[in-house]
Amino acid sequence: MQKNFKTCSSGCEFFRCEQRSLIPRGSLAYCRFADDECTPASCKYARCVKGRLLPNGVCGLTLKTREIEVKPEELLDPMEIPEKFVRKVRMKKNIDYF
């Protein structure tokens, strides 16, 4: 995992509480449901509107995407269907059931 990531916070504009129990108290966010300070990293009701909240509480918007190049030599050959199986399928296809 990358070193420069940021954990999700309740102050984020994309953060939502599915229990609708979030109350701002000064600079802190308070959860009425848990009767404690809101910690999105460990709360199962914490959601990101953008869908970027990772299971370990890290904000996916702060992570950089990785790009990989696939060379044609690395691609696998397409799967070949055995001739015996092809004949069986053709035979079953030609049989009328009615």
C-alpha positions in Angstrom: 0.0 0.0 0.0 1.2 3.5 -0.6 2.7 5.6 2.2 0.9 8.9 1.5 -2.7 7.9 2.1 -5.3 9.7 4.2 -7.9 8.1 6.4 -11.6 9.0 5.9 -12.9 11.8 8.1 -16.3 12.9 9.0 -15.5 16.4 7.8 -15.2 15.2 4.2 -17.9 16.5 1.8 -18.5 13.0 0.4 -18.9 11.4 3.9 -22.4 10.2 4.9 -23.7 8.4 8.0 -26.3 5.8 7.0 -27.9 6.0 10.5 -28.3 9.8 10.1 -26.9 10.1 13.6 -24.1 12.6 12.9 -24.1 15.8 14.8 -21.4 18.5 14.6 -20.2 19.6 18.1 -17.7 22.3 17.7 -14.8 21.0 15.6 -15.8 17.3 16.4 -18.4 15.2 14.8 -20.5 13.3 17.3 -22.5 10.1 16.7 -25.8 9.8 18.5 -26.1 6.2 17.6 -22.8 5.1 19.3 -23.0 8.0 21.8 -19.3 8.8 21.0 -17.1 10.7 18.7 -17.6 9.6 15.0 -14.8 7.4 13.7 -15.5 6.5 10.1 -12.6 4.0 9.9 -14.3 1.6 12.3 -17.9 2.4 11.8 -20.0 0.1 9.6 -22.6 2.8 8.8 -20.0 5.2 7.3 -20.4 5.6 3.5 -18.7 7.6 0.8 -21.0 9.2 -1.8 -18.3 8.5 -4.4 -17.9 4.9 -3.3 -14.3 5.3 -2.4 -14.2 4.4 1.2 -12.0 1.3 1.5 -12.6 -1.4 4.2 -9.6 -0.4 6.2 -10.9 3.2 6.6 -8.6 4.7 3.9 -10.1 7.3 1.5 -9.7 6.0 -2.0 -9.8 9.5 -3.4 -6.3 10.1 -1.9 -4.7 7.0 -3.5 -3.0 7.2 -6.8 -4.1 4.8 -9.5 -1.5 2.3 -10.8 -1.1 1.8 -14.5 0.4 -1.4 -15.9 1.3 -2.3 -19.4 0.5 -5.7 -20.8 2.7 -6.9 -23.6 1.2 -9.1 -26.3 3.7 -11.9 -25.4 2.2 -12.0 -21.9 -1.4 -12.6 -23.2 -2.5 -16.2 -23.0 -3.7 -18.1 -26.1 -7.5 -18.4 -26.4 -8.9 -21.6 -25.0 -9.3 -24.3 -27.6 -12.4 -26.5 -27.4 -11.8 -30.2 -27.9 -13.2 -31.6 -31.2 -15.0 -34.4 -29.4 -17.0 -31.8 -27.3 -17.9 -29.8 -30.4 -19.3 -32.9 -32.1 -21.4 -33.7 -29.1 -22.9 -30.2 -29.0 -23.7 -30.4 -32.7 -25.4 -33.7 -32.3 -27.6 -32.5 -29.4 -28.4 -29.3 -31.3 -29.8 -31.3 -34.2 -32.1 -33.5 -32.1 -35.7 -32.4 -32.0 -37.4 -32.9 -28.6 -41.0 -32.3 -29.9 
